[in-house]
Amino acid sequence: MTIQEDEAIVLDVRTQRESDRSVLLLTGHGERLFAWAPGAARSTRRFGAALQPGARVRARWRRRGEQALPVLEEARLVASPPRPDPLERFYATAHALEVVGALAREGQEDPRLFRLTARVLDRLAAGDPPAPLCRYLEAWMLRLAGMFPDLHRCGVTGEPLAGRPARITPEHGVVGDDAGGRGWPIGPSSRRWLELIRQVPPDRIPPLDARGAGELERALPALIEAFIERPLRALRAWRRIDRAGGEPPARSAPEEGDRR
């Protein structure tokens, strides 16, 4: 049996039986960790208010073997999640956690994933606009997962795309409009913004015009959904709120970070 301890971000918490919880974590080393927290609802000494999606914790868990589910023994709160109001910020946080949970990998460490997630959550907590932060996180998660396409050349013909209308596709990356097939429009301003954010932290995200923001709001989540082969539930709830003028959706809070 091995015991491990690390800083972690809580991506998802679900009730199991009456008092147990299953917990999805992103460790400080950038590994996706699914763990069992027995008696978590009863033990304020071991868990307190730490098991909240978006919370940063100091976690300790044990493993009985490579195939056994890790058991979370303790989680101490380091930083609370972003406040849930306004409601847009709640669903933006849920969406960010869902994207990280979907693209991080068990057994594969990349500390950049933890740093990225922590910094985006910090800016959400500080009150920065949620939509640009989510686009920033989506683009960077795709990059770190090795799924981000070349923005400069058509993925079908190899020709330069500078100034040309283009689309982003799961099959061929970014392609010129004349290359055929389906995809989501991504214009020059969108592509320029995606290049700029490679050089800046989330507290210095550059502005993006309304057309580019709309393109990336459609294209980046659609690309992620195509790769993970399931819908992003929190984002869809967030969009329903926007359409309803800020009213909460009929369903309860979305579930993020499904274990696949």
DRENPA-3360 file (N, C-alpha, C; in nm, 2 decimals, always signed):
BEGIN
1 = MTIQEDEA = +0.08/-0.12/+0.00/+0.00/+0.00/+0.00/+0.09/+0.12/+0.00 ~ +0.05/+0.22/-0.08/+0.13/+0.35/-0.09/+0.04/+0.46/-0.05 ~ +0.09/+0.56/+0.02/+0.02/+0.68/+0.06/+0.08/+0.80/-0.01 ~ +0.00/+0.88/-0.07/+0.05/+1.00/-0.15/-0.03/+1.12/-0.10 ~ +0.04/+1.23/-0.11/-0.01/+1.36/-0.07/+0.03/+1.47/-0.17 ~ -0.07/+1.56/-0.20/-0.04/+1.66/-0.30/-0.14/+1.77/-0.30 ~ -0.11/+1.88/-0.34/-0.21/+1.98/-0.37/-0.30/+1.94/-0.48 ~ -0.43/+1.97/-0.48/-0.52/+1.92/-0.59/-0.63/+2.02/-0.60;
9 = IVLDVRTQ = -0.70/+2.01/-0.72/-0.82/+2.09/-0.75/-0.93/+1.99/-0.76 ~ -1.04/+2.02/-0.69/-1.16/+1.93/-0.69/-1.23/+1.96/-0.82 ~ -1.24/+1.86/-0.91/-1.31/+1.88/-1.04/-1.46/+1.84/-1.03 ~ -1.49/+1.73/-0.95/-1.63/+1.68/-0.94/-1.64/+1.60/-0.81 ~ -1.76/+1.61/-0.75/-1.79/+1.53/-0.63/-1.93/+1.48/-0.65 ~ -1.95/+1.35/-0.62/-2.08/+1.28/-0.63/-2.11/+1.20/-0.51 ~ -2.24/+1.20/-0.47/-2.28/+1.12/-0.35/-2.29/+0.98/-0.39 ~ -2.24/+0.89/-0.30/-2.24/+0.75/-0.31/-2.30/+0.69/-0.18;
17 = RESDRSVL = -2.40/+0.61/-0.19/-2.47/+0.56/-0.07/-2.52/+0.69/+0.01 ~ -2.51/+0.68/+0.14/-2.56/+0.80/+0.22/-2.45/+0.90/+0.25 ~ -2.34/+0.85/+0.29/-2.24/+0.94/+0.34/-2.10/+0.93/+0.26 ~ -2.09/+0.84/+0.17/-1.97/+0.83/+0.09/-1.97/+0.93/-0.03 ~ -1.85/+0.96/-0.08/-1.84/+1.05/-0.19/-1.74/+0.99/-0.29 ~ -1.77/+1.00/-0.42/-1.66/+0.98/-0.52/-1.61/+1.11/-0.57 ~ -1.48/+1.13/-0.58/-1.42/+1.26/-0.60/-1.33/+1.25/-0.72 ~ -1.34/+1.35/-0.81/-1.25/+1.36/-0.92/-1.16/+1.48/-0.89;
25 = LLTGHGER = -1.03/+1.45/-0.89/-0.93/+1.55/-0.86/-0.83/+1.57/-0.98 ~ -0.77/+1.69/-0.98/-0.66/+1.72/-1.07/-0.54/+1.75/-0.97 ~ -0.44/+1.66/-0.97/-0.34/+1.67/-0.87/-0.24/+1.79/-0.91 ~ -0.16/+1.83/-0.82/-0.06/+1.93/-0.84/+0.04/+1.89/-0.95 ~ +0.05/+1.76/-0.98/+0.14/+1.71/-1.08/+0.07/+1.70/-1.22 ~ -0.06/+1.74/-1.22/-0.14/+1.74/-1.34/-0.20/+1.61/-1.38 ~ -0.22/+1.52/-1.28/-0.28/+1.39/-1.31/-0.43/+1.39/-1.27 ~ -0.51/+1.33/-1.35/-0.65/+1.32/-1.32/-0.66/+1.20/-1.23;
33 = LFAWAPGA = -0.73/+1.22/-1.11/-0.73/+1.11/-1.01/-0.88/+1.10/-0.97 ~ -0.93/+0.98/-0.98/-1.06/+0.94/-0.94/-1.05/+0.86/-0.81 ~ -1.11/+0.91/-0.70/-1.09/+0.85/-0.57/-1.22/+0.83/-0.49 ~ -1.22/+0.74/-0.40/-1.33/+0.71/-0.31/-1.31/+0.78/-0.18 ~ -1.41/+0.85/-0.13/-1.40/+0.92/+0.00/-1.50/+0.86/+0.10 ~ -1.47/+0.75/+0.17/-1.57/+0.69/+0.26/-1.60/+0.78/+0.38 ~ -1.73/+0.79/+0.41/-1.77/+0.87/+0.52/-1.75/+1.02/+0.51 ~ -1.73/+1.07/+0.38/-1.69/+1.21/+0.37/-1.80/+1.30/+0.42;
41 = ARSTRRFG = -1.93/+1.26/+0.41/-2.04/+1.35/+0.45/-2.04/+1.37/+0.60 ~ -1.99/+1.27/+0.67/-1.99/+1.27/+0.82/-1.86/+1.33/+0.88 ~ -1.75/+1.32/+0.81/-1.62/+1.35/+0.88/-1.58/+1.50/+0.85 ~ -1.62/+1.59/+0.93/-1.57/+1.73/+0.92/-1.42/+1.74/+0.95 ~ -1.37/+1.65/+1.03/-1.23/+1.66/+1.07/-1.14/+1.63/+0.95 ~ -1.18/+1.53/+0.87/-1.10/+1.49/+0.76/-1.12/+1.57/+0.63 ~ -1.25/+1.62/+0.61/-1.28/+1.68/+0.49/-1.34/+1.82/+0.50 ~ -1.42/+1.84/+0.61/-1.48/+1.98/+0.63/-1.55/+2.02/+0.51;
49 = AALQPGAR = -1.52/+2.15/+0.46/-1.59/+2.20/+0.34/-1.50/+2.19/+0.22 ~ -1.40/+2.10/+0.22/-1.30/+2.09/+0.11/-1.36/+2.03/-0.01 ~ -1.46/+1.94/+0.00/-1.50/+1.87/-0.12/-1.61/+1.94/-0.19 ~ -1.57/+2.05/-0.26/-1.65/+2.14/-0.34/-1.59/+2.15/-0.48 ~ -1.66/+2.13/-0.58/-1.60/+2.15/-0.72/-1.54/+2.29/-0.73 ~ -1.42/+2.30/-0.77/-1.35/+2.42/-0.79/-1.26/+2.46/-0.67 ~ -1.27/+2.39/-0.56/-1.19/+2.41/-0.44/-1.05/+2.36/-0.46 ~ -0.95/+2.43/-0.40/-0.81/+2.39/-0.40/-0.78/+2.33/-0.27;
57 = VRARWRRR = -0.73/+2.21/-0.26/-0.72/+2.13/-0.14/-0.58/+2.07/-0.13 ~ -0.54/+2.04/+0.00/-0.43/+1.95/+0.02/-0.48/+1.81/+0.05 ~ -0.46/+1.72/-0.04/-0.52/+1.59/-0.04/-0.42/+1.48/+0.00 ~ -0.47/+1.38/+0.07/-0.39/+1.26/+0.10/-0.48/+1.14/+0.06 ~ -0.42/+1.05/-0.01/-0.49/+0.93/-0.05/-0.39/+0.81/-0.05 ~ -0.46/+0.69/-0.05/-0.38/+0.57/-0.05/-0.42/+0.47/-0.16 ~ -0.33/+0.40/-0.21/-0.35/+0.30/-0.31/-0.31/+0.16/-0.26 ~ -0.40/+0.06/-0.28/-0.36/-0.07/-0.24/-0.30/-0.15/-0.35;
65 = GEQALPVL = -0.31/-0.10/-0.47/-0.25/-0.17/-0.59/-0.28/-0.08/-0.71 ~ -0.22/-0.12/-0.82/-0.23/-0.04/-0.94/-0.38/-0.04/-0.99 ~ -0.45/-0.15/-0.97/-0.58/-0.16/-1.02/-0.69/-0.12/-0.92 ~ -0.65/-0.10/-0.80/-0.75/-0.06/-0.70/-0.78/+0.09/-0.70 ~ -0.91/+0.12/-0.67/-0.95/+0.26/-0.67/-0.88/+0.33/-0.55 ~ -0.81/+0.44/-0.57/-0.75/+0.52/-0.46/-0.86/+0.56/-0.36 ~ -0.82/+0.56/-0.23/-0.91/+0.60/-0.12/-0.86/+0.73/-0.07 ~ -0.95/+0.83/-0.07/-0.91/+0.97/-0.03/-0.93/+0.97/+0.13;
73 = EEARLVAS = -0.82/+0.99/+0.20/-0.82/+0.99/+0.34/-0.84/+1.12/+0.40 ~ -0.80/+1.23/+0.34/-0.81/+1.36/+0.39/-0.80/+1.46/+0.28 ~ -0.87/+1.57/+0.30/-0.86/+1.69/+0.21/-0.88/+1.81/+0.29 ~ -0.78/+1.90/+0.30/-0.78/+2.02/+0.37/-0.79/+2.14/+0.27 ~ -0.89/+2.23/+0.30/-0.92/+2.34/+0.21/-0.80/+2.44/+0.21 ~ -0.75/+2.47/+0.09/-0.65/+2.57/+0.07/-0.71/+2.70/+0.01 ~ -0.80/+2.68/-0.09/-0.86/+2.80/-0.15/-1.00/+2.76/-0.19 ~ -1.10/+2.84/-0.15/-1.24/+2.81/-0.19/-1.27/+2.83/-0.34;
81 = PPRPDPLE = -1.37/+2.77/-0.39/-1.40/+2.78/-0.53/-1.45/+2.93/-0.56 ~ -1.45/+2.97/-0.68/-1.51/+3.10/-0.71/-1.66/+3.11/-0.66 ~ -1.70/+3.23/-0.62/-1.84/+3.24/-0.57/-1.94/+3.21/-0.68 ~ -2.05/+3.15/-0.64/-2.15/+3.11/-0.75/-2.23/+3.22/-0.80 ~ -2.21/+3.34/-0.77/-2.29/+3.45/-0.82/-2.20/+3.55/-0.90 ~ -2.25/+3.60/-1.01/-2.38/+3.57/-1.07/-2.38/+3.43/-1.12 ~ -2.50/+3.38/-1.16/-2.51/+3.24/-1.20/-2.42/+3.21/-1.32 ~ -2.40/+3.31/-1.41/-2.31/+3.29/-1.52/-2.17/+3.24/-1.47;
89 = RFYATAHA = -2.12/+3.29/-1.36/-1.99/+3.25/-1.31/-1.99/+3.11/-1.26 ~ -2.10/+3.07/-1.20/-2.12/+2.93/-1.15/-2.10/+2.83/-1.27 ~ -2.18/+2.86/-1.38/-2.17/+2.77/-1.49/-2.04/+2.78/-1.57 ~ -1.98/+2.89/-1.57/-1.85/+2.91/-1.63/-1.75/+2.82/-1.55 ~ -1.75/+2.83/-1.42/-1.66/+2.75/-1.34/-1.69/+2.60/-1.36 ~ -1.82/+2.56/-1.36/-1.85/+2.42/-1.39/-1.80/+2.38/-1.53 ~ -1.81/+2.46/-1.63/-1.77/+2.43/-1.76/-1.61/+2.41/-1.76 ~ -1.54/+2.50/-1.70/-1.40/+2.49/-1.69/-1.35/+2.36/-1.63;
97 = LEVVGALA = -1.42/+2.32/-1.52/-1.38/+2.20/-1.45/-1.42/+2.08/-1.54 ~ -1.53/+2.09/-1.61/-1.57/+1.97/-1.69/-1.47/+1.95/-1.81 ~ -1.42/+2.06/-1.87/-1.32/+2.05/-1.98/-1.19/+1.99/-1.92 ~ -1.15/+2.04/-1.81/-1.02/+1.98/-1.75/-1.04/+1.84/-1.72 ~ -1.15/+1.80/-1.66/-1.18/+1.66/-1.63/-1.19/+1.57/-1.75 ~ -1.23/+1.63/-1.86/-1.25/+1.55/-1.98/-1.11/+1.53/-2.06 ~ -1.02/+1.63/-2.05/-0.90/+1.62/-2.13/-0.78/+1.58/-2.05 ~ -0.78/+1.60/-1.91/-0.67/+1.54/-1.83/-0.67/+1.39/-1.84;
105 = REGQEDPR = -0.56/+1.33/-1.80/-0.55/+1.18/-1.81/-0.51/+1.12/-1.68 ~ -0.57/+1.00/-1.65/-0.52/+0.93/-1.54/-0.39/+0.86/-1.57 ~ -0.29/+0.86/-1.48/-0.16/+0.80/-1.50/-0.07/+0.88/-1.58 ~ -0.11/+1.00/-1.63/-0.02/+1.09/-1.70/-0.01/+1.22/-1.63 ~ +0.11/+1.26/-1.60/+0.13/+1.39/-1.52/+0.18/+1.50/-1.62 ~ +0.12/+1.62/-1.59/+0.16/+1.74/-1.67/+0.13/+1.86/-1.57 ~ +0.22/+1.90/-1.50/+0.20/+2.01/-1.40/+0.14/+2.14/-1.47 ~ +0.16/+2.16/-1.60/+0.10/+2.27/-1.66/-0.05/+2.27/-1.66;
113 = LFRLTARV = -0.11/+2.15/-1.65/-0.26/+2.15/-1.64/-0.31/+2.21/-1.51 ~ -0.23/+2.17/-1.40/-0.27/+2.23/-1.27/-0.25/+2.38/-1.27 ~ -0.14/+2.43/-1.32/-0.11/+2.57/-1.31/-0.22/+2.65/-1.39 ~ -0.25/+2.59/-1.51/-0.35/+2.66/-1.60/-0.49/+2.66/-1.53 ~ -0.53/+2.55/-1.47/-0.66/+2.55/-1.41/-0.67/+2.64/-1.29 ~ -0.56/+2.63/-1.20/-0.56/+2.72/-1.08/-0.56/+2.87/-1.12 ~ -0.49/+2.91/-1.22/-0.49/+3.05/-1.26/-0.62/+3.09/-1.32 ~ -0.69/+3.01/-1.40/-0.82/+3.05/-1.45/-0.92/+3.06/-1.34;
121 = LDRLAAGD = -0.92/+2.96/-1.24/-1.01/+2.97/-1.13/-0.98/+3.10/-1.04 ~ -0.86/+3.13/-1.03/-0.82/+3.26/-0.95/-0.88/+3.38/-1.02 ~ -0.88/+3.38/-1.16/-0.93/+3.50/-1.23/-1.09/+3.50/-1.22 ~ -1.15/+3.38/-1.23/-1.29/+3.37/-1.21/-1.33/+3.43/-1.07 ~ -1.25/+3.39/-0.97/-1.28/+3.43/-0.83/-1.26/+3.58/-0.82 ~ -1.17/+3.64/-0.90/-1.14/+3.78/-0.89/-1.24/+3.86/-0.97 ~ -1.33/+3.80/-1.04/-1.44/+3.87/-1.11/-1.42/+3.90/-1.25 ~ -1.31/+3.84/-1.31/-1.29/+3.87/-1.46/-1.40/+3.81/-1.54;
129 = PPAPLCRY = -1.43/+3.87/-1.66/-1.54/+3.81/-1.75/-1.52/+3.67/-1.77 ~ -1.62/+3.59/-1.75/-1.61/+3.44/-1.76/-1.58/+3.39/-1.90 ~ -1.65/+3.45/-2.01/-1.64/+3.39/-2.14/-1.50/+3.39/-2.19 ~ -1.42/+3.50/-2.19/-1.28/+3.49/-2.24/-1.20/+3.39/-2.17 ~ -1.22/+3.38/-2.03/-1.14/+3.29/-1.95/-1.17/+3.15/-2.00 ~ -1.30/+3.12/-2.03/-1.33/+2.98/-2.07/-1.27/+2.95/-2.21 ~ -1.27/+3.05/-2.30/-1.21/+3.03/-2.43/-1.06/+3.01/-2.42 ~ -1.00/+3.08/-2.33/-0.86/+3.07/-2.30/-0.83/+2.93/-2.25;
137 = LEAWMLRL = -0.90/+2.88/-2.15/-0.88/+2.75/-2.10/-0.90/+2.64/-2.20 ~ -1.01/+2.65/-2.28/-1.04/+2.55/-2.39/-0.92/+2.54/-2.48 ~ -0.87/+2.66/-2.53/-0.76/+2.65/-2.63/-0.64/+2.59/-2.57 ~ -0.60/+2.63/-2.44/-0.48/+2.58/-2.38/-0.50/+2.43/-2.35 ~ -0.61/+2.39/-2.31/-0.63/+2.24/-2.28/-0.62/+2.16/-2.41 ~ -0.67/+2.21/-2.52/-0.65/+2.14/-2.64/-0.50/+2.14/-2.68 ~ -0.43/+2.25/-2.66/-0.28/+2.25/-2.69/-0.21/+2.14/-2.60 ~ -0.24/+2.15/-2.47/-0.17/+2.06/-2.38/-0.20/+1.91/-2.40;
145 = AGMFPDLH = -0.32/+1.89/-2.46/-0.36/+1.75/-2.49/-0.31/+1.71/-2.63 ~ -0.24/+1.80/-2.70/-0.19/+1.76/-2.83/-0.30/+1.76/-2.94 ~ -0.41/+1.83/-2.92/-0.52/+1.83/-3.01/-0.54/+1.96/-3.08 ~ -0.46/+2.06/-3.06/-0.48/+2.19/-3.12/-0.42/+2.19/-3.26 ~ -0.50/+2.24/-3.36/-0.45/+2.24/-3.50/-0.36/+2.35/-3.53 ~ -0.29/+2.33/-3.64/-0.21/+2.44/-3.70/-0.30/+2.55/-3.76 ~ -0.28/+2.67/-3.71/-0.36/+2.78/-3.75/-0.32/+2.85/-3.88 ~ -0.20/+2.81/-3.93/-0.14/+2.89/-4.04/-0.16/+2.82/-4.18;
153 = RCGVTGEP = -0.17/+2.69/-4.18/-0.19/+2.62/-4.31/-0.31/+2.53/-4.32 ~ -0.37/+2.52/-4.43/-0.48/+2.44/-4.45/-0.44/+2.29/-4.43 ~ -0.52/+2.23/-4.34/-0.49/+2.09/-4.31/-0.52/+1.99/-4.42 ~ -0.58/+2.03/-4.53/-0.60/+1.95/-4.65/-0.51/+1.98/-4.76 ~ -0.49/+2.10/-4.80/-0.41/+2.14/-4.91/-0.26/+2.18/-4.87 ~ -0.24/+2.22/-4.75/-0.11/+2.27/-4.70/-0.08/+2.41/-4.74 ~ -0.18/+2.48/-4.80/-0.16/+2.62/-4.84/-0.17/+2.71/-4.73 ~ -0.10/+2.83/-4.73/-0.11/+2.93/-4.62/-0.26/+2.98/-4.61;
161 = LAGRPARI = -0.30/+3.01/-4.49/-0.43/+3.05/-4.46/-0.44/+3.20/-4.43 ~ -0.33/+3.27/-4.43/-0.32/+3.41/-4.39/-0.43/+3.50/-4.46 ~ -0.52/+3.55/-4.38/-0.63/+3.64/-4.43/-0.74/+3.57/-4.50 ~ -0.74/+3.44/-4.51/-0.84/+3.37/-4.59/-0.95/+3.32/-4.49 ~ -1.07/+3.31/-4.54/-1.18/+3.25/-4.46/-1.14/+3.10/-4.44 ~ -1.17/+3.05/-4.32/-1.13/+2.91/-4.28/-1.23/+2.85/-4.19 ~ -1.22/+2.72/-4.17/-1.31/+2.65/-4.07/-1.22/+2.56/-3.99 ~ -1.26/+2.52/-3.87/-1.19/+2.43/-3.79/-1.27/+2.30/-3.78;
169 = TPEHGVVG = -1.19/+2.19/-3.80/-1.26/+2.06/-3.81/-1.18/+1.96/-3.72 ~ -1.25/+1.86/-3.67/-1.18/+1.75/-3.59/-1.09/+1.67/-3.68 ~ -1.13/+1.65/-3.81/-1.06/+1.56/-3.89/-0.93/+1.61/-3.95 ~ -0.93/+1.74/-3.99/-0.82/+1.80/-4.07/-0.77/+1.93/-4.00 ~ -0.81/+1.96/-3.88/-0.77/+2.09/-3.82/-0.83/+2.21/-3.89 ~ -0.75/+2.31/-3.91/-0.80/+2.43/-3.98/-0.79/+2.42/-4.13 ~ -0.90/+2.44/-4.20/-0.89/+2.42/-4.35/-0.95/+2.54/-4.41 ~ -0.91/+2.57/-4.53/-0.97/+2.68/-4.61/-1.11/+2.65/-4.65;
177 = DDAGGRGW = -1.19/+2.76/-4.67/-1.33/+2.73/-4.71/-1.35/+2.66/-4.84 ~ -1.24/+2.66/-4.92/-1.25/+2.59/-5.05/-1.21/+2.45/-5.04 ~ -1.18/+2.40/-4.92/-1.13/+2.26/-4.91/-1.24/+2.16/-4.90 ~ -1.36/+2.20/-4.88/-1.47/+2.11/-4.87/-1.49/+2.05/-4.73 ~ -1.59/+1.98/-4.71/-1.62/+1.92/-4.58/-1.69/+2.02/-4.49 ~ -1.71/+1.97/-4.36/-1.78/+2.05/-4.26/-1.69/+2.10/-4.16 ~ -1.74/+2.20/-4.08/-1.65/+2.26/-3.98/-1.72/+2.38/-3.92 ~ -1.64/+2.45/-3.84/-1.70/+2.57/-3.77/-1.61/+2.69/-3.82;
185 = PIGPSSRR = -1.67/+2.80/-3.86/-1.59/+2.92/-3.91/-1.50/+2.97/-3.81 ~ -1.38/+3.01/-3.85/-1.28/+3.07/-3.76/-1.20/+3.17/-3.85 ~ -1.24/+3.30/-3.83/-1.18/+3.40/-3.91/-1.04/+3.45/-3.87 ~ -0.99/+3.55/-3.94/-0.85/+3.60/-3.91/-0.84/+3.65/-3.77 ~ -0.94/+3.73/-3.72/-0.93/+3.78/-3.58/-0.93/+3.67/-3.48 ~ -1.01/+3.57/-3.50/-1.01/+3.45/-3.41/-0.88/+3.38/-3.40 ~ -0.82/+3.36/-3.52/-0.69/+3.30/-3.53/-0.58/+3.38/-3.47 ~ -0.59/+3.51/-3.49/-0.49/+3.60/-3.43/-0.50/+3.60/-3.28;
193 = WLELIRQV = -0.62/+3.60/-3.22/-0.64/+3.59/-3.08/-0.58/+3.46/-3.02 ~ -0.60/+3.35/-3.09/-0.55/+3.22/-3.04/-0.40/+3.22/-3.04 ~ -0.34/+3.30/-3.13/-0.19/+3.31/-3.13/-0.15/+3.40/-3.02 ~ -0.22/+3.51/-2.99/-0.18/+3.60/-2.89/-0.18/+3.54/-2.75 ~ -0.28/+3.45/-2.72/-0.29/+3.40/-2.59/-0.19/+3.30/-2.56 ~ -0.11/+3.26/-2.65/+0.00/+3.17/-2.63/+0.11/+3.24/-2.54 ~ +0.11/+3.37/-2.55/+0.22/+3.45/-2.48/+0.17/+3.52/-2.36 ~ +0.05/+3.51/-2.31/+0.00/+3.59/-2.20/-0.07/+3.50/-2.10;
201 = PPDRIPPL = -0.06/+3.54/-1.97/-0.13/+3.47/-1.86/-0.28/+3.50/-1.87 ~ -0.36/+3.43/-1.79/-0.51/+3.46/-1.80/-0.55/+3.60/-1.74 ~ -0.46/+3.67/-1.67/-0.50/+3.80/-1.62/-0.47/+3.91/-1.73 ~ -0.42/+3.87/-1.84/-0.38/+3.96/-1.95/-0.44/+3.92/-2.08 ~ -0.56/+3.86/-2.08/-0.62/+3.81/-2.20/-0.65/+3.93/-2.29 ~ -0.61/+3.92/-2.42/-0.64/+4.04/-2.51/-0.78/+4.05/-2.55 ~ -0.83/+4.16/-2.59/-0.97/+4.18/-2.63/-0.99/+4.10/-2.76 ~ -1.12/+4.07/-2.79/-1.16/+4.00/-2.91/-1.29/+4.06/-2.95;
209 = DARGAGEL = -1.30/+4.09/-3.08/-1.43/+4.15/-3.13/-1.54/+4.05/-3.12 ~ -1.67/+4.10/-3.13/-1.78/+4.02/-3.11/-1.79/+3.90/-3.21 ~ -1.76/+3.93/-3.33/-1.76/+3.82/-3.43/-1.67/+3.71/-3.40 ~ -1.54/+3.74/-3.36/-1.45/+3.64/-3.32/-1.49/+3.57/-3.20 ~ -1.54/+3.64/-3.10/-1.59/+3.58/-2.98/-1.70/+3.47/-3.01 ~ -1.79/+3.51/-3.09/-1.89/+3.42/-3.13/-1.84/+3.29/-3.20 ~ -1.74/+3.32/-3.29/-1.68/+3.20/-3.36/-1.62/+3.10/-3.27 ~ -1.54/+3.16/-3.17/-1.47/+3.07/-3.08/-1.56/+3.00/-2.98;
217 = ERALPALI = -1.67/+3.07/-2.94/-1.76/+3.01/-2.85/-1.83/+2.89/-2.91 ~ -1.84/+2.89/-3.04/-1.90/+2.77/-3.11/-1.79/+2.67/-3.14 ~ -1.68/+2.72/-3.20/-1.58/+2.62/-3.25/-1.50/+2.55/-3.15 ~ -1.45/+2.61/-3.04/-1.36/+2.54/-2.95/-1.44/+2.44/-2.87 ~ -1.56/+2.47/-2.81/-1.63/+2.36/-2.74/-1.67/+2.25/-2.84 ~ -1.71/+2.28/-2.96/-1.75/+2.18/-3.06/-1.63/+2.09/-3.09 ~ -1.51/+2.14/-3.10/-1.39/+2.06/-3.12/-1.37/+1.97/-3.00 ~ -1.38/+2.02/-2.88/-1.36/+1.93/-2.76/-1.47/+1.82/-2.76;
225 = EAFIERPL = -1.59/+1.86/-2.79/-1.70/+1.76/-2.79/-1.67/+1.65/-2.89 ~ -1.62/+1.69/-3.01/-1.59/+1.59/-3.11/-1.48/+1.49/-3.06 ~ -1.38/+1.54/-2.99/-1.27/+1.46/-2.94/-1.32/+1.37/-2.82 ~ -1.40/+1.42/-2.73/-1.44/+1.34/-2.61/-1.56/+1.26/-2.64 ~ -1.63/+1.28/-2.75/-1.75/+1.21/-2.80/-1.86/+1.21/-2.70 ~ -1.89/+1.33/-2.64/-2.00/+1.35/-2.55/-2.02/+1.50/-2.54 ~ -2.14/+1.54/-2.50/-2.17/+1.69/-2.49/-2.10/+1.74/-2.36 ~ -2.08/+1.87/-2.37/-2.03/+1.95/-2.25/-2.16/+2.00/-2.18;
233 = RALRAWRR = -2.19/+1.93/-2.07/-2.32/+1.96/-2.01/-2.33/+2.10/-1.95 ~ -2.22/+2.14/-1.88/-2.23/+2.27/-1.81/-2.24/+2.39/-1.91 ~ -2.17/+2.37/-2.02/-2.18/+2.48/-2.13/-2.32/+2.49/-2.18 ~ -2.38/+2.37/-2.20/-2.52/+2.38/-2.26/-2.62/+2.44/-2.16 ~ -2.59/+2.42/-2.03/-2.68/+2.48/-1.93/-2.65/+2.63/-1.92 ~ -2.52/+2.67/-1.94/-2.49/+2.81/-1.94/-2.56/+2.88/-2.06 ~ -2.56/+2.82/-2.17/-2.62/+2.87/-2.29/-2.77/+2.89/-2.27 ~ -2.83/+2.79/-2.20/-2.98/+2.80/-2.18/-3.01/+2.92/-2.09;
241 = IDRAGGEP = -2.92/+2.95/-1.99/-2.93/+3.06/-1.90/-2.93/+3.19/-1.98 ~ -2.83/+3.20/-2.08/-2.82/+3.32/-2.16/-2.95/+3.34/-2.24 ~ -3.00/+3.23/-2.30/-3.13/+3.24/-2.38/-3.25/+3.28/-2.29 ~ -3.24/+3.24/-2.16/-3.36/+3.26/-2.07/-3.34/+3.40/-2.00 ~ -3.24/+3.47/-2.03/-3.22/+3.60/-1.97/-3.17/+3.60/-1.83 ~ -3.09/+3.49/-1.80/-3.03/+3.48/-1.66/-3.11/+3.39/-1.57 ~ -3.22/+3.33/-1.61/-3.29/+3.24/-1.52/-3.22/+3.11/-1.52 ~ -3.22/+3.03/-1.41/-3.16/+2.90/-1.41/-3.23/+2.80/-1.49;
249 = PARSAPEE = -3.16/+2.70/-1.55/-3.23/+2.60/-1.63/-3.32/+2.52/-1.55 ~ -3.41/+2.44/-1.61/-3.50/+2.36/-1.54/-3.44/+2.25/-1.46 ~ -3.33/+2.20/-1.52/-3.26/+2.09/-1.45/-3.17/+2.14/-1.34 ~ -3.13/+2.05/-1.25/-3.04/+2.09/-1.14/-2.90/+2.11/-1.20 ~ -2.80/+2.15/-1.11/-2.67/+2.19/-1.15/-2.60/+2.08/-1.23 ~ -2.53/+2.11/-1.33/-2.47/+2.01/-1.43/-2.37/+1.92/-1.36 ~ -2.35/+1.81/-1.41/-2.25/+1.72/-1.37/-2.12/+1.73/-1.45 ~ -2.01/+1.76/-1.39/-1.89/+1.77/-1.47/-1.79/+1.67/-1.44;
257 = GDRR = -1.70/+1.64/-1.54/-1.59/+1.55/-1.51/-1.63/+1.40/-1.50 ~ -1.72/+1.36/-1.60/-1.76/+1.22/-1.60/-1.63/+1.13/-1.60 ~ -1.64/+1.02/-1.52/-1.54/+0.91/-1.53/-1.57/+0.83/-1.65 ~ -1.48/+0.82/-1.74/-1.51/+0.74/-1.87/-1.43/+0.61/-1.86;
% end
